[in-house]
């Protein structure tokens, strides 16, 4: 059973901001470390945002590490028989370091790549490439966060899989927001 309030992702964070993993006990939902959820009203309400179309559904929602899920985001799981998306029975996969904006909707079978950003109130009906920014209904790519070569290097670096000790060693490069420097120092 989720606690009334999970642990805060940083000291002094507002009570509406909590690590998502602390709130989830449903076996159909898997959440990576350091992923947090921001809910304006009641932070432990996240499981209510995972909507299941069919009883007995075996589809799963998998969310990676270091993601941010804003208030009101909805994830629709389907068993696959009532949707046209071929991978709907496989659930929804959200990569690592993904930001999903306020009241976005993620439809069955969607895969959201590492480092992607989903804009507020977007409806994601198809897969989102890594490091893409998507917006609209249906959501389409409006921008790439990084040039292709840097995005590929970040995918290879996979900093989201690092141990806490390695993250701490490279804290300055991460906080500098200089990705070229991070890629060079961590290689």
Secondary structure, 3 states (H helix, E strand, C coil): CCCCCCCCCCCCCCCCEEEHHHHCCCCCEEECCCCEEECCCCHHHHHHHEEECCCCCCCCEEECCCCEECCCCEEEECCCCCCCCCCHHHCEEECCCCEECCCCEECCCCEECCCCEECCCCEECCCECCCEEEEEECEEEEEECCCHHHHHHHHHHCHHHCCHHHHHHCHHHHHCCCHHHHHHHHC
